[in-house]
Amino acid sequence: MGLIIWLIVGGIIGWLASMIMKTDGQQGIILNVVVGIIGALIGGWLIAPLIGGSTGTGGFDIMGFIAALIGAIILLAIINLFRRGRVR
């Protein structure tokens, strides 16, 4: 059950990040999920300790969600940088 929740939340985070970075038209649902999950890993590892979010799998809180969203936005910015040579 935890894997399904990770995929759903990852998809939502990836979709929100792609809407913020204006890359939603270029991505499908699978890439949104991948970006969301990898962004959650980046956010959980780097950003969550700075803003007081949950870094473990024990719980879900809004700060952890925000950290995952920031991580996904950072990941999309890096992808755009290498894909186009600039960040949108």
N, CA, C and O atoms as a Maestro MAE file, in Angstrom:
{
 s_m_m2io_version
 :::
 2.0.0
}

f_m_ct {
 s_m_title
 :::
 protein
 m_atom[352] {
  # First column is atom index #
  i_m_mmod_type
  r_m_x_coord
  r_m_y_coord
  r_m_z_coord
  i_m_residue_number
  s_m_chain_name
  s_m_pdb_residue_name
  s_m_pdb_atom_name
  i_m_atomic_number
  :::
  1 25 0.810 -1.194 0.000 1 A "MET " " N  " 7
  2 3 0.000 0.000 0.000 1 A "MET " " CA " 6
  3 2 0.852 1.256 0.000 1 A "MET " " C  " 6
  4 15 0.473 2.267 -0.591 1 A "MET " " O  " 8
  5 25 2.005 1.199 0.660 2 A "GLY " " N  " 7
  6 3 2.891 2.352 0.719 2 A "GLY " " CA " 6
  7 2 3.415 2.751 -0.648 2 A "GLY " " C  " 6
  8 15 3.581 3.938 -0.928 2 A "GLY " " O  " 8
  9 25 3.679 1.768 -1.507 3 A "LEU " " N  " 7
  10 3 4.181 2.057 -2.847 3 A "LEU " " CA " 6
  11 2 3.139 2.810 -3.664 3 A "LEU " " C  " 6
  12 15 3.481 3.732 -4.404 3 A "LEU " " O  " 8
  13 25 1.894 2.435 -3.541 4 A "ILE " " N  " 7
  14 3 0.826 3.116 -4.276 4 A "ILE " " CA " 6
  15 2 0.705 4.562 -3.816 4 A "ILE " " C  " 6
  16 15 0.520 5.462 -4.636 4 A "ILE " " O  " 8
  17 25 0.807 4.790 -2.525 5 A "ILE " " N  " 7
  18 3 0.744 6.156 -2.004 5 A "ILE " " CA " 6
  19 2 1.934 6.971 -2.502 5 A "ILE " " C  " 6
  20 15 1.770 8.132 -2.876 5 A "ILE " " O  " 8
  21 25 3.140 6.375 -2.512 6 A "TRP " " N  " 7
  22 3 4.317 7.060 -3.040 6 A "TRP " " CA " 6
  23 2 4.120 7.447 -4.499 6 A "TRP " " C  " 6
  24 15 4.496 8.548 -4.899 6 A "TRP " " O  " 8
  25 25 3.535 6.557 -5.301 7 A "LEU " " N  " 7
  26 3 3.316 6.857 -6.714 7 A "LEU " " CA " 6
  27 2 2.288 7.969 -6.894 7 A "LEU " " C  " 6
  28 15 2.469 8.849 -7.736 7 A "LEU " " O  " 8
  29 25 1.221 7.938 -6.119 8 A "ILE " " N  " 7
  30 3 0.190 8.970 -6.229 8 A "ILE " " CA " 6
  31 2 0.736 10.325 -5.793 8 A "ILE " " C  " 6
  32 15 0.573 11.320 -6.500 8 A "ILE " " O  " 8
  33 25 1.378 10.364 -4.639 9 A "VAL " " N  " 7
  34 3 1.939 11.619 -4.142 9 A "VAL " " CA " 6
  35 2 3.058 12.102 -5.067 9 A "VAL " " C  " 6
  36 15 3.180 13.299 -5.326 9 A "VAL " " O  " 8
  37 25 3.879 11.163 -5.568 10 A "GLY " " N  " 7
  38 3 4.932 11.530 -6.516 10 A "GLY " " CA " 6
  39 2 4.369 12.131 -7.785 10 A "GLY " " C  " 6
  40 15 4.920 13.093 -8.321 10 A "GLY " " O  " 8
  41 25 3.260 11.563 -8.273 11 A "GLY " " N  " 7
  42 3 2.612 12.113 -9.462 11 A "GLY " " CA " 6
  43 2 2.073 13.509 -9.224 11 A "GLY " " C  " 6
  44 15 2.200 14.380 -10.084 11 A "GLY " " O  " 8
  45 25 1.473 13.727 -8.070 12 A "ILE " " N  " 7
  46 3 0.942 15.058 -7.732 12 A "ILE " " CA " 6
  47 2 2.070 16.065 -7.609 12 A "ILE " " C  " 6
  48 15 1.974 17.177 -8.127 12 A "ILE " " O  " 8
  49 25 3.137 15.681 -6.927 13 A "ILE " " N  " 7
  50 3 4.279 16.582 -6.763 13 A "ILE " " CA " 6
  51 2 4.923 16.883 -8.106 13 A "ILE " " C  " 6
  52 15 5.241 18.035 -8.399 13 A "ILE " " O  " 8
  53 25 5.117 15.856 -8.925 14 A "GLY " " N  " 7
  54 3 5.703 16.062 -10.253 14 A "GLY " " CA " 6
  55 2 4.831 16.936 -11.132 14 A "GLY " " C  " 6
  56 15 5.337 17.785 -11.866 14 A "GLY " " O  " 8
  57 25 3.511 16.731 -11.061 15 A "TRP " " N  " 7
  58 3 2.599 17.543 -11.852 15 A "TRP " " CA " 6
  59 2 2.627 19.002 -11.403 15 A "TRP " " C  " 6
  60 15 2.673 19.905 -12.238 15 A "TRP " " O  " 8
  61 25 2.599 19.241 -10.087 16 A "LEU " " N  " 7
  62 3 2.664 20.606 -9.572 16 A "LEU " " CA " 6
  63 2 3.976 21.285 -9.959 16 A "LEU " " C  " 6
  64 15 3.987 22.451 -10.355 16 A "LEU " " O  " 8
  65 25 5.084 20.546 -9.843 17 A "ALA " " N  " 7
  66 3 6.383 21.119 -10.211 17 A "ALA " " CA " 6
  67 2 6.430 21.443 -11.701 17 A "ALA " " C  " 6
  68 15 6.965 22.480 -12.091 17 A "ALA " " O  " 8
  69 25 5.872 20.557 -12.542 18 A "SER " " N  " 7
  70 3 5.888 20.830 -13.980 18 A "SER " " CA " 6
  71 2 4.977 22.003 -14.332 18 A "SER " " C  " 6
  72 15 5.251 22.723 -15.292 18 A "SER " " O  " 8
  73 25 3.896 22.208 -13.574 19 A "MET " " N  " 7
  74 3 3.046 23.371 -13.798 19 A "MET " " CA " 6
  75 2 3.780 24.652 -13.413 19 A "MET " " C  " 6
  76 15 3.674 25.663 -14.108 19 A "MET " " O  " 8
  77 25 4.519 24.612 -12.313 20 A "ILE " " N  " 7
  78 3 5.272 25.781 -11.864 20 A "ILE " " CA " 6
  79 2 6.386 26.115 -12.851 20 A "ILE " " C  " 6
  80 15 6.619 27.283 -13.159 20 A "ILE " " O  " 8
  81 25 7.079 25.079 -13.349 21 A "MET " " N  " 7
  82 3 8.195 25.290 -14.280 21 A "MET " " CA " 6
  83 2 7.736 25.405 -15.735 21 A "MET " " C  " 6
  84 15 8.561 25.600 -16.628 21 A "MET " " O  " 8
  85 25 6.444 25.287 -15.979 22 A "LYS " " N  " 7
  86 3 5.849 25.401 -17.315 22 A "LYS " " CA " 6
  87 2 6.408 24.363 -18.289 22 A "LYS " " C  " 6
  88 15 6.683 24.673 -19.448 22 A "LYS " " O  " 8
  89 25 6.575 23.122 -17.804 23 A "THR " " N  " 7
  90 3 7.012 22.021 -18.664 23 A "THR " " CA " 6
  91 2 5.948 20.935 -18.732 23 A "THR " " C  " 6
  92 15 6.236 19.816 -19.157 23 A "THR " " O  " 8
  93 25 4.723 21.248 -18.321 24 A "ASP " " N  " 7
  94 3 3.670 20.242 -18.254 24 A "ASP " " CA " 6
  95 2 3.302 19.693 -19.631 24 A "ASP " " C  " 6
  96 15 2.972 18.513 -19.751 24 A "ASP " " O  " 8
  97 25 3.352 20.521 -20.660 25 A "GLY " " N  " 7
  98 3 3.004 20.073 -22.007 25 A "GLY " " CA " 6
  99 2 4.025 19.115 -22.592 25 A "GLY " " C  " 6
  100 15 3.703 18.380 -23.525 25 A "GLY " " O  " 8
  101 25 5.236 19.099 -22.076 26 A "GLN " " N  " 7
  102 3 6.298 18.248 -22.594 26 A "GLN " " CA " 6
  103 2 6.369 16.908 -21.890 26 A "GLN " " C  " 6
  104 15 7.038 15.997 -22.377 26 A "GLN " " O  " 8
  105 25 5.702 16.763 -20.766 27 A "GLN " " N  " 7
  106 3 5.826 15.577 -19.942 27 A "GLN " " CA " 6
  107 2 4.522 14.802 -19.916 27 A "GLN " " C  " 6
  108 15 3.437 15.369 -20.048 27 A "GLN " " O  " 8
  109 25 4.647 13.520 -19.745 28 A "GLY " " N  " 7
  110 3 3.478 12.675 -19.543 28 A "GLY " " CA " 6
  111 2 3.360 12.326 -18.065 28 A "GLY " " C  " 6
  112 15 4.126 12.811 -17.233 28 A "GLY " " O  " 8
  113 25 2.400 11.490 -17.761 29 A "ILE " " N  " 7
  114 3 2.149 11.135 -16.364 29 A "ILE " " CA " 6
  115 2 3.303 10.326 -15.775 29 A "ILE " " C  " 6
  116 15 3.616 10.462 -14.592 29 A "ILE " " O  " 8
  117 25 3.935 9.485 -16.593 30 A "ILE " " N  " 7
  118 3 5.043 8.664 -16.088 30 A "ILE " " CA " 6
  119 2 6.219 9.556 -15.699 30 A "ILE " " C  " 6
  120 15 6.815 9.360 -14.640 30 A "ILE " " O  " 8
  121 25 6.559 10.528 -16.537 31 A "LEU " " N  " 7
  122 3 7.664 11.425 -16.211 31 A "LEU " " CA " 6
  123 2 7.316 12.303 -15.014 31 A "LEU " " C  " 6
  124 15 8.196 12.634 -14.219 31 A "LEU " " O  " 8
  125 25 6.051 12.684 -14.874 32 A "ASN " " N  " 7
  126 3 5.629 13.442 -13.690 32 A "ASN " " CA " 6
  127 2 5.865 12.630 -12.415 32 A "ASN " " C  " 6
  128 15 6.353 13.163 -11.419 32 A "ASN " " O  " 8
  129 25 5.518 11.347 -12.449 33 A "VAL " " N  " 7
  130 3 5.714 10.492 -11.282 33 A "VAL " " CA " 6
  131 2 7.200 10.340 -10.980 33 A "VAL " " C  " 6
  132 15 7.613 10.418 -9.823 33 A "VAL " " O  " 8
  133 25 8.002 10.124 -12.018 34 A "VAL " " N  " 7
  134 3 9.453 9.961 -11.825 34 A "VAL " " CA " 6
  135 2 10.062 11.239 -11.258 34 A "VAL " " C  " 6
  136 15 10.841 11.188 -10.307 34 A "VAL " " O  " 8
  137 25 9.713 12.377 -11.834 35 A "VAL " " N  " 7
  138 3 10.227 13.660 -11.335 35 A "VAL " " CA " 6
  139 2 9.762 13.901 -9.904 35 A "VAL " " C  " 6
  140 15 10.530 14.393 -9.077 35 A "VAL " " O  " 8
  141 25 8.522 13.562 -9.608 36 A "GLY " " N  " 7
  142 3 8.012 13.746 -8.250 36 A "GLY " " CA " 6
  143 2 8.734 12.879 -7.232 36 A "GLY " " C  " 6
  144 15 9.056 13.347 -6.140 36 A "GLY " " O  " 8
  145 25 8.995 11.618 -7.573 37 A "ILE " " N  " 7
  146 3 9.664 10.721 -6.634 37 A "ILE " " CA " 6
  147 2 11.124 11.114 -6.453 37 A "ILE " " C  " 6
  148 15 11.617 11.166 -5.327 37 A "ILE " " O  " 8
  149 25 11.819 11.391 -7.556 38 A "ILE " " N  " 7
  150 3 13.218 11.811 -7.440 38 A "ILE " " CA " 6
  151 2 13.306 13.159 -6.739 38 A "ILE " " C  " 6
  152 15 14.207 13.382 -5.930 38 A "ILE " " O  " 8
  153 25 12.377 14.057 -7.043 39 A "GLY " " N  " 7
  154 3 12.330 15.348 -6.351 39 A "GLY " " CA " 6
  155 2 12.078 15.182 -4.868 39 A "GLY " " C  " 6
  156 15 12.640 15.914 -4.053 39 A "GLY " " O  " 8
  157 25 11.229 14.216 -4.509 40 A "ALA " " N  " 7
  158 3 10.984 13.942 -3.094 40 A "ALA " " CA " 6
  159 2 12.249 13.437 -2.410 40 A "ALA " " C  " 6
  160 15 12.524 13.788 -1.263 40 A "ALA " " O  " 8
  161 25 13.003 12.626 -3.107 41 A "LEU " " N  " 7
  162 3 14.274 12.161 -2.538 41 A "LEU " " CA " 6
  163 2 15.250 13.314 -2.348 41 A "LEU " " C  " 6
  164 15 15.890 13.431 -1.303 41 A "LEU " " O  " 8
  165 25 15.360 14.162 -3.361 42 A "ILE " " N  " 7
  166 3 16.245 15.326 -3.259 42 A "ILE " " CA " 6
  167 2 15.762 16.255 -2.144 42 A "ILE " " C  " 6
  168 15 16.551 16.699 -1.309 42 A "ILE " " O  " 8
  169 25 14.477 16.538 -2.140 43 A "GLY " " N  " 7
  170 3 13.917 17.429 -1.123 43 A "GLY " " CA " 6
  171 2 14.031 16.856 0.278 43 A "GLY " " C  " 6
  172 15 14.350 17.573 1.226 43 A "GLY " " O  " 8
  173 25 13.769 15.559 0.407 44 A "GLY " " N  " 7
  174 3 13.860 14.928 1.716 44 A "GLY " " CA " 6
  175 2 15.276 14.869 2.250 44 A "GLY " " C  " 6
  176 15 15.498 14.936 3.459 44 A "GLY " " O  " 8
  177 25 16.222 14.744 1.354 45 A "TRP " " N  " 7
  178 3 17.621 14.624 1.760 45 A "TRP " " CA " 6
  179 2 18.263 15.984 2.026 45 A "TRP " " C  " 6
  180 15 19.023 16.139 2.982 45 A "TRP " " O  " 8
  181 25 17.957 16.968 1.180 46 A "LEU " " N  " 7
  182 3 18.619 18.269 1.275 46 A "LEU " " CA " 6
  183 2 17.790 19.347 1.970 46 A "LEU " " C  " 6
  184 15 18.310 20.097 2.796 46 A "LEU " " O  " 8
  185 25 16.514 19.423 1.639 47 A "ILE " " N  " 7
  186 3 15.721 20.578 2.028 47 A "ILE " " CA " 6
  187 2 14.910 20.350 3.301 47 A "ILE " " C  " 6
  188 15 14.789 21.259 4.122 47 A "ILE " " O  " 8
  189 25 14.358 19.164 3.476 48 A "ALA " " N  " 7
  190 3 13.504 18.895 4.638 48 A "ALA " " CA " 6
  191 2 14.194 19.170 5.975 48 A "ALA " " C  " 6
  192 15 13.557 19.738 6.863 48 A "ALA " " O  " 8
  193 25 15.462 18.797 6.163 49 A "PRO " " N  " 7
  194 3 16.090 19.125 7.456 49 A "PRO " " CA " 6
  195 2 16.217 20.634 7.694 49 A "PRO " " C  " 6
  196 15 16.237 21.083 8.840 49 A "PRO " " O  " 8
  197 25 16.302 21.409 6.618 50 A "LEU " " N  " 7
  198 3 16.439 22.858 6.755 50 A "LEU " " CA " 6
  199 2 15.129 23.537 7.142 50 A "LEU " " C  " 6
  200 15 15.135 24.544 7.850 50 A "LEU " " O  " 8
  201 25 14.002 22.985 6.678 51 A "ILE " " N  " 7
  202 3 12.716 23.626 6.953 51 A "ILE " " CA " 6
  203 2 11.895 22.875 7.994 51 A "ILE " " C  " 6
  204 15 10.761 23.254 8.284 51 A "ILE " " O  " 8
  205 25 12.455 21.829 8.546 52 A "GLY " " N  " 7
  206 3 11.777 21.118 9.623 52 A "GLY " " CA " 6
  207 2 10.790 20.074 9.163 52 A "GLY " " C  " 6
  208 15 9.863 19.731 9.897 52 A "GLY " " O  " 8
  209 25 10.972 19.558 7.948 53 A "GLY " " N  " 7
  210 3 10.063 18.546 7.436 53 A "GLY " " CA " 6
  211 2 10.475 17.145 7.853 53 A "GLY " " C  " 6
  212 15 11.559 16.930 8.395 53 A "GLY " " O  " 8
  213 25 9.599 16.213 7.591 54 A "SER " " N  " 7
  214 3 9.852 14.814 7.914 54 A "SER " " CA " 6
  215 2 10.822 14.231 6.898 54 A "SER " " C  " 6
  216 15 10.622 14.370 5.692 54 A "SER " " O  " 8
  217 25 11.872 13.578 7.383 55 A "THR " " N  " 7
  218 3 12.847 12.970 6.480 55 A "THR " " CA " 6
  219 2 12.725 11.460 6.448 55 A "THR " " C  " 6
  220 15 13.405 10.807 5.656 55 A "THR " " O  " 8
  221 25 11.895 10.903 7.270 56 A "GLY " " N  " 7
  222 3 11.745 9.454 7.323 56 A "GLY " " CA " 6
  223 2 10.467 9.003 6.653 56 A "GLY " " C  " 6
  224 15 9.702 9.812 6.128 56 A "GLY " " O  " 8
  225 25 10.246 7.700 6.679 57 A "THR " " N  " 7
  226 3 9.031 7.149 6.090 57 A "THR " " CA " 6
  227 2 7.942 6.980 7.127 57 A "THR " " C  " 6
  228 15 6.875 6.444 6.827 57 A "THR " " O  " 8
  229 25 8.196 7.427 8.333 58 A "GLY " " N  " 7
  230 3 7.249 7.224 9.421 58 A "GLY " " CA " 6
  231 2 6.001 8.069 9.338 58 A "GLY " " C  " 6
  232 15 4.967 7.683 9.882 58 A "GLY " " O  " 8
  233 25 6.060 9.196 8.683 59 A "GLY " " N  " 7
  234 3 4.886 10.051 8.677 59 A "GLY " " CA " 6
  235 2 4.857 10.952 7.464 59 A "GLY " " C  " 6
  236 15 5.791 10.988 6.664 59 A "GLY " " O  " 8
  237 25 3.767 11.674 7.350 60 A "PHE " " N  " 7
  238 3 3.574 12.598 6.240 60 A "PHE " " CA " 6
  239 2 3.146 13.924 6.829 60 A "PHE " " C  " 6
  240 15 2.182 13.992 7.592 60 A "PHE " " O  " 8
  241 25 3.867 14.984 6.473 61 A "ASP " " N  " 7
  242 3 3.496 16.305 6.945 61 A "ASP " " CA " 6
  243 2 3.629 17.307 5.803 61 A "ASP " " C  " 6
  244 15 4.230 17.009 4.772 61 A "ASP " " O  " 8
  245 25 3.074 18.471 5.992 62 A "ILE " " N  " 7
  246 3 3.046 19.491 4.941 62 A "ILE " " CA " 6
  247 2 4.442 20.007 4.615 62 A "ILE " " C  " 6
  248 15 4.725 20.336 3.463 62 A "ILE " " O  " 8
  249 25 5.315 20.083 5.612 63 A "MET " " N  " 7
  250 3 6.683 20.553 5.346 63 A "MET " " CA " 6
  251 2 7.446 19.544 4.491 63 A "MET " " C  " 6
  252 15 8.252 19.935 3.647 63 A "MET " " O  " 8
  253 25 7.203 18.270 4.699 64 A "GLY " " N  " 7
  254 3 7.812 17.242 3.853 64 A "GLY " " CA " 6
  255 2 7.304 17.337 2.424 64 A "GLY " " C  " 6
  256 15 8.067 17.149 1.477 64 A "GLY " " O  " 8
  257 25 6.005 17.630 2.263 65 A "PHE " " N  " 7
  258 3 5.427 17.808 0.936 65 A "PHE " " CA " 6
  259 2 6.045 19.016 0.238 65 A "PHE " " C  " 6
  260 15 6.366 18.955 -0.948 65 A "PHE " " O  " 8
  261 25 6.208 20.106 0.971 66 A "ILE " " N  " 7
  262 3 6.823 21.316 0.404 66 A "ILE " " CA " 6
  263 2 8.280 21.048 0.028 66 A "ILE " " C  " 6
  264 15 8.742 21.496 -1.021 66 A "ILE " " O  " 8
  265 25 9.002 20.322 0.877 67 A "ALA " " N  " 7
  266 3 10.388 19.984 0.572 67 A "ALA " " CA " 6
  267 2 10.473 19.130 -0.687 67 A "ALA " " C  " 6
  268 15 11.361 19.337 -1.514 67 A "ALA " " O  " 8
  269 25 9.558 18.170 -0.844 68 A "ALA " " N  " 7
  270 3 9.535 17.337 -2.042 68 A "ALA " " CA " 6
  271 2 9.209 18.163 -3.279 68 A "ALA " " C  " 6
  272 15 9.786 17.936 -4.343 68 A "ALA " " O  " 8
  273 25 8.300 19.112 -3.154 69 A "LEU " " N  " 7
  274 3 7.953 19.985 -4.273 69 A "LEU " " CA " 6
  275 2 9.145 20.849 -4.671 69 A "LEU " " C  " 6
  276 15 9.423 21.004 -5.860 69 A "LEU " " O  " 8
  277 25 9.843 21.408 -3.706 70 A "ILE " " N  " 7
  278 3 11.040 22.207 -3.997 70 A "ILE " " CA " 6
  279 2 12.107 21.340 -4.664 70 A "ILE " " C  " 6
  280 15 12.772 21.778 -5.603 70 A "ILE " " O  " 8
  281 25 12.266 20.115 -4.179 71 A "GLY " " N  " 7
  282 3 13.225 19.192 -4.794 71 A "GLY " " CA " 6
  283 2 12.865 18.875 -6.237 71 A "GLY " " C  " 6
  284 15 13.747 18.806 -7.092 71 A "GLY " " O  " 8
  285 25 11.577 18.682 -6.520 72 A "ALA " " N  " 7
  286 3 11.137 18.415 -7.886 72 A "ALA " " CA " 6
  287 2 11.348 19.634 -8.781 72 A "ALA " " C  " 6
  288 15 11.720 19.485 -9.945 72 A "ALA " " O  " 8
  289 25 11.118 20.826 -8.258 73 A "ILE " " N  " 7
  290 3 11.361 22.048 -9.038 73 A "ILE " " CA " 6
  291 2 12.842 22.192 -9.349 73 A "ILE " " C  " 6
  292 15 13.208 22.560 -10.465 73 A "ILE " " O  " 8
  293 25 13.695 21.906 -8.378 74 A "ILE " " N  " 7
  294 3 15.138 21.952 -8.607 74 A "ILE " " CA " 6
  295 2 15.536 20.943 -9.675 74 A "ILE " " C  " 6
  296 15 16.334 21.253 -10.559 74 A "ILE " " O  " 8
  297 25 14.979 19.735 -9.597 75 A "LEU " " N  " 7
  298 3 15.278 18.710 -10.595 75 A "LEU " " CA " 6
  299 2 14.844 19.152 -11.986 75 A "LEU " " C  " 6
  300 15 15.593 18.971 -12.946 75 A "LEU " " O  " 8
  301 25 13.653 19.728 -12.117 76 A "LEU " " N  " 7
  302 3 13.202 20.215 -13.423 76 A "LEU " " CA " 6
  303 2 14.062 21.363 -13.933 76 A "LEU " " C  " 6
  304 15 14.302 21.465 -15.136 76 A "LEU " " O  " 8
  305 25 14.527 22.223 -13.040 77 A "ALA " " N  " 7
  306 3 15.415 23.315 -13.453 77 A "ALA " " CA " 6
  307 2 16.729 22.756 -13.993 77 A "ALA " " C  " 6
  308 15 17.257 23.256 -14.986 77 A "ALA " " O  " 8
  309 25 17.252 21.730 -13.345 78 A "ILE " " N  " 7
  310 3 18.499 21.109 -13.819 78 A "ILE " " CA " 6
  311 2 18.272 20.426 -15.161 78 A "ILE " " C  " 6
  312 15 19.110 20.530 -16.057 78 A "ILE " " O  " 8
  313 25 17.143 19.725 -15.311 79 A "ILE " " N  " 7
  314 3 16.833 19.073 -16.590 79 A "ILE " " CA " 6
  315 2 16.702 20.116 -17.696 79 A "ILE " " C  " 6
  316 15 17.236 19.924 -18.788 79 A "ILE " " O  " 8
  317 25 15.995 21.224 -17.428 80 A "ASN " " N  " 7
  318 3 15.853 22.286 -18.427 80 A "ASN " " CA " 6
  319 2 17.187 22.914 -18.767 80 A "ASN " " C  " 6
  320 15 17.422 23.285 -19.917 80 A "ASN " " O  " 8
  321 25 18.058 23.040 -17.791 81 A "LEU " " N  " 7
  322 3 19.372 23.617 -18.029 81 A "LEU " " CA " 6
  323 2 20.172 22.783 -19.012 81 A "LEU " " C  " 6
  324 15 20.822 23.323 -19.907 81 A "LEU " " O  " 8
  325 25 20.127 21.472 -18.849 82 A "PHE " " N  " 7
  326 3 20.866 20.603 -19.757 82 A "PHE " " CA " 6
  327 2 20.152 20.406 -21.086 82 A "PHE " " C  " 6
  328 15 20.804 20.218 -22.114 82 A "PHE " " O  " 8
  329 25 18.838 20.445 -21.081 83 A "ARG " " N  " 7
  330 3 18.076 20.215 -22.310 83 A "ARG " " CA " 6
  331 2 18.135 21.430 -23.232 83 A "ARG " " C  " 6
  332 15 18.314 21.276 -24.440 83 A "ARG " " O  " 8
  333 25 17.989 22.628 -22.682 84 A "ARG " " N  " 7
  334 3 17.925 23.838 -23.501 84 A "ARG " " CA " 6
  335 2 19.070 24.793 -23.296 84 A "ARG " " C  " 6
  336 15 19.212 25.755 -24.050 84 A "ARG " " O  " 8
  337 25 19.891 24.555 -22.297 85 A "GLY " " N  " 7
  338 3 20.975 25.463 -22.007 85 A "GLY " " CA " 6
  339 2 20.558 26.651 -21.164 85 A "GLY " " C  " 6
  340 15 21.348 27.570 -20.949 85 A "GLY " " O  " 8
  341 25 19.302 26.639 -20.676 86 A "ARG " " N  " 7
  342 3 18.827 27.736 -19.830 86 A "ARG " " CA " 6
  343 2 17.721 27.213 -18.935 86 A "ARG " " C  " 6
  344 15 17.094 26.192 -19.217 86 A "ARG " " O  " 8
  345 25 17.495 27.942 -17.846 87 A "VAL " " N  " 7
  346 3 16.422 27.613 -16.922 87 A "VAL " " CA " 6
  347 2 15.256 28.518 -17.227 87 A "VAL " " C  " 6
  348 15 15.452 29.724 -17.382 87 A "VAL " " O  " 8
  349 25 14.053 27.992 -17.319 88 A "ARG " " N  " 7
  350 3 12.867 28.820 -17.594 88 A "ARG " " CA " 6
  351 2 12.510 29.618 -16.398 88 A "ARG " " C  " 6
  352 15 11.542 30.377 -16.429 88 A "ARG " " O  " 8
  :::
 }
 m_bond[351] {
  # First column is bond index #
  i_m_from
  i_m_to
  i_m_order
  :::
  1 1 2 1
  2 2 3 1
  3 3 4 2
  4 3 5 1
  5 5 6 1
  6 6 7 1
  7 7 8 2
  8 7 9 1
  9 9 10 1
  10 10 11 1
  11 11 12 2
  12 11 13 1
  13 13 14 1
  14 14 15 1
  15 15 16 2
  16 15 17 1
  17 17 18 1
  18 18 19 1
  19 19 20 2
  20 19 21 1
  21 21 22 1
  22 22 23 1
  23 23 24 2
  24 23 25 1
  25 25 26 1
  26 26 27 1
  27 27 28 2
  28 27 29 1
  29 29 30 1
  30 30 31 1
  31 31 32 2
  32 31 33 1
  33 33 34 1
  34 34 35 1
  35 35 36 2
  36 35 37 1
  37 37 38 1
  38 38 39 1
  39 39 40 2
  40 39 41 1
  41 41 42 1
  42 42 43 1
  43 43 44 2
  44 43 45 1
  45 45 46 1
  46 46 47 1
  47 47 48 2
  48 47 49 1
  49 49 50 1
  50 50 51 1
  51 51 52 2
  52 51 53 1
  53 53 54 1
  54 54 55 1
  55 55 56 2
  56 55 57 1
  57 57 58 1
  58 58 59 1
  59 59 60 2
  60 59 61 1
  61 61 62 1
  62 62 63 1
  63 63 64 2
  64 63 65 1
  65 65 66 1
  66 66 67 1
  67 67 68 2
  68 67 69 1
  69 69 70 1
  70 70 71 1
  71 71 72 2
  72 71 73 1
  73 73 74 1
  74 74 75 1
  75 75 76 2
  76 75 77 1
  77 77 78 1
  78 78 79 1
  79 79 80 2
  80 79 81 1
  81 81 82 1
  82 82 83 1
  83 83 84 2
  84 83 85 1
  85 85 86 1
  86 86 87 1
  87 87 88 2
  88 87 89 1
  89 89 90 1
  90 90 91 1
  91 91 92 2
  92 91 93 1
  93 93 94 1
  94 94 95 1
  95 95 96 2
  96 95 97 1
  97 97 98 1
  98 98 99 1
  99 99 100 2
  100 99 101 1
  101 101 102 1
  102 102 103 1
  103 103 104 2
  104 103 105 1
  105 105 106 1
  106 106 107 1
  107 107 108 2
  108 107 109 1
  109 109 110 1
  110 110 111 1
  111 111 112 2
  112 111 113 1
  113 113 114 1
  114 114 115 1
  115 115 116 2
  116 115 117 1
  117 117 118 1
  118 118 119 1
  119 119 120 2
  120 119 121 1
  121 121 122 1
  122 122 123 1
  123 123 124 2
  124 123 125 1
  125 125 126 1
  126 126 127 1
  127 127 128 2
  128 127 129 1
  129 129 130 1
  130 130 131 1
  131 131 132 2
  132 131 133 1
  133 133 134 1
  134 134 135 1
  135 135 136 2
  136 135 137 1
  137 137 138 1
  138 138 139 1
  139 139 140 2
  140 139 141 1
  141 141 142 1
  142 142 143 1
  143 143 144 2
  144 143 145 1
  145 145 146 1
  146 146 147 1
  147 147 148 2
  148 147 149 1
  149 149 150 1
  150 150 151 1
  151 151 152 2
  152 151 153 1
  153 153 154 1
  154 154 155 1
  155 155 156 2
  156 155 157 1
  157 157 158 1
  158 158 159 1
  159 159 160 2
  160 159 161 1
  161 161 162 1
  162 162 163 1
  163 163 164 2
  164 163 165 1
  165 165 166 1
  166 166 167 1
  167 167 168 2
  168 167 169 1
  169 169 170 1
  170 170 171 1
  171 171 172 2
  172 171 173 1
  173 173 174 1
  174 174 175 1
  175 175 176 2
  176 175 177 1
  177 177 178 1
  178 178 179 1
  179 179 180 2
  180 179 181 1
  181 181 182 1
  182 182 183 1
  183 183 184 2
  184 183 185 1
  185 185 186 1
  186 186 187 1
  187 187 188 2
  188 187 189 1
  189 189 190 1
  190 190 191 1
  191 191 192 2
  192 191 193 1
  193 193 194 1
  194 194 195 1
  195 195 196 2
  196 195 197 1
  197 197 198 1
  198 198 199 1
  199 199 200 2
  200 199 201 1
  201 201 202 1
  202 202 203 1
  203 203 204 2
  204 203 205 1
  205 205 206 1
  206 206 207 1
  207 207 208 2
  208 207 209 1
  209 209 210 1
  210 210 211 1
  211 211 212 2
  212 211 213 1
  213 213 214 1
  214 214 215 1
  215 215 216 2
  216 215 217 1
  217 217 218 1
  218 218 219 1
  219 219 220 2
  220 219 221 1
  221 221 222 1
  222 222 223 1
  223 223 224 2
  224 223 225 1
  225 225 226 1
  226 226 227 1
  227 227 228 2
  228 227 229 1
  229 229 230 1
  230 230 231 1
  231 231 232 2
  232 231 233 1
  233 233 234 1
  234 234 235 1
  235 235 236 2
  236 235 237 1
  237 237 238 1
  238 238 239 1
  239 239 240 2
  240 239 241 1
  241 241 242 1
  242 242 243 1
  243 243 244 2
  244 243 245 1
  245 245 246 1
  246 246 247 1
  247 247 248 2
  248 247 249 1
  249 249 250 1
  250 250 251 1
  251 251 252 2
  252 251 253 1
  253 253 254 1
  254 254 255 1
  255 255 256 2
  256 255 257 1
  257 257 258 1
  258 258 259 1
  259 259 260 2
  260 259 261 1
  261 261 262 1
  262 262 263 1
  263 263 264 2
  264 263 265 1
  265 265 266 1
  266 266 267 1
  267 267 268 2
  268 267 269 1
  269 269 270 1
  270 270 271 1
  271 271 272 2
  272 271 273 1
  273 273 274 1
  274 274 275 1
  275 275 276 2
  276 275 277 1
  277 277 278 1
  278 278 279 1
  279 279 280 2
  280 279 281 1
  281 281 282 1
  282 282 283 1
  283 283 284 2
  284 283 285 1
  285 285 286 1
  286 286 287 1
  287 287 288 2
  288 287 289 1
  289 289 290 1
  290 290 291 1
  291 291 292 2
  292 291 293 1
  293 293 294 1
  294 294 295 1
  295 295 296 2
  296 295 297 1
  297 297 298 1
  298 298 299 1
  299 299 300 2
  300 299 301 1
  301 301 302 1
  302 302 303 1
  303 303 304 2
  304 303 305 1
  305 305 306 1
  306 306 307 1
  307 307 308 2
  308 307 309 1
  309 309 310 1
  310 310 311 1
  311 311 312 2
  312 311 313 1
  313 313 314 1
  314 314 315 1
  315 315 316 2
  316 315 317 1
  317 317 318 1
  318 318 319 1
  319 319 320 2
  320 319 321 1
  321 321 322 1
  322 322 323 1
  323 323 324 2
  324 323 325 1
  325 325 326 1
  326 326 327 1
  327 327 328 2
  328 327 329 1
  329 329 330 1
  330 330 331 1
  331 331 332 2
  332 331 333 1
  333 333 334 1
  334 334 335 1
  335 335 336 2
  336 335 337 1
  337 337 338 1
  338 338 339 1
  339 339 340 2
  340 339 341 1
  341 341 342 1
  342 342 343 1
  343 343 344 2
  344 343 345 1
  345 345 346 1
  346 346 347 1
  347 347 348 2
  348 347 349 1
  349 349 350 1
  350 350 351 1
  351 351 352 2
  :::
 }
}
